[in-house]
Amino acid sequence: MAWFRHDNDRLILSVHAQPGAKRTAIQGLHGGALKVRVAAPPVEGAANDELRRFLAESFAVALRDVEQISGLSSRAKRFAIRGSRVDPRTLCDAEN
């Protein structure tokens, strides 16, 4: 799948963020990325912080194991997640 790949001990995710939602939730796939509605405004990094927290919870890892590697001020973002045993496909399937 194009929206994630494994890189040694890291999982690299492509995420399309939709800030300002009522609640943070996976919305499905969007143009080769995992679409996530984010319950935070795109102001002063609030949406990035909420998205990072949500990914840590979704992938059952500590917050320190989720690193945003691109897209600080864009809807198109990439994250590296270390140490997760969660298959990303199950998250997308569970929400659809």
C-alpha positions in Angstrom: 0.0 0.0 0.0 1.3 3.4 -0.9 0.2 5.2 2.3 2.7 3.3 4.5 6.0 1.5 4.3 8.4 -0.2 6.7 11.9 1.3 7.1 13.9 -1.0 9.3 12.4 -0.6 12.8 10.1 2.3 11.8 6.8 2.5 10.1 6.5 5.5 7.8 3.0 6.8 7.3 1.6 9.3 4.8 -1.2 11.2 6.4 -3.7 13.7 5.0 -4.9 15.8 7.9 -8.2 17.6 8.1 -8.0 19.9 11.1 -10.9 21.5 12.9 -13.1 18.4 13.1 -15.4 17.7 16.0 -13.4 14.6 17.0 -10.1 13.0 15.9 -10.8 9.9 13.8 -9.5 8.0 10.7 -11.6 8.8 7.7 -10.2 6.3 5.3 -7.7 6.8 2.4 -7.3 9.9 0.4 -4.9 10.1 -2.6 -2.3 7.7 -1.3 -2.5 8.8 2.3 -4.4 7.9 5.4 -7.0 10.7 5.9 -7.4 11.7 9.6 -9.9 14.3 10.8 -8.2 16.2 13.7 -10.1 17.8 16.6 -7.8 20.7 16.9 -7.3 23.9 14.9 -4.3 24.4 12.6 -2.9 27.1 14.9 0.5 27.0 16.6 1.0 23.3 16.0 -2.1 22.3 17.9 -3.4 20.0 15.0 0.1 18.4 14.6 0.3 17.7 18.4 -3.2 16.2 18.4 -2.4 14.1 15.3 0.8 12.8 16.9 -1.0 11.9 20.1 -3.7 10.1 18.1 -1.2 8.1 16.1 0.6 7.1 19.3 -2.6 5.8 20.8 -3.7 4.1 17.6 -0.4 2.3 17.1 0.0 1.5 20.8 3.3 3.3 21.3 4.6 6.1 23.5 4.3 9.6 22.3 8.1 9.8 22.0 8.0 7.0 19.4 6.0 9.1 17.0 8.0 11.6 15.0 6.6 14.0 12.4 9.1 14.0 9.6 7.4 16.3 7.1 4.4 18.6 6.6 4.5 20.9 9.6 2.4 23.5 7.9 0.7 21.3 5.3 -2.2 18.9 5.2 0.1 16.3 3.7 2.3 14.9 6.5 4.6 12.1 7.1 5.2 10.3 10.4 7.7 7.7 11.6 6.5 5.3 14.2 8.9 3.1 16.2 8.1 -0.2 17.9 4.4 -0.7 16.9 3.1 -4.2 16.4 -0.2 -2.8 15.0 -0.8 -3.5 11.3 -1.7 -0.2 9.7 -4.2 -1.9 7.4 -6.3 -2.9 10.4 -6.8 0.7 11.4 -8.1 1.8 8.0 -10.3 -1.3 7.7 -11.8 -0.8 11.1 -13.0 2.7 10.3 -14.6 1.9 7.0 
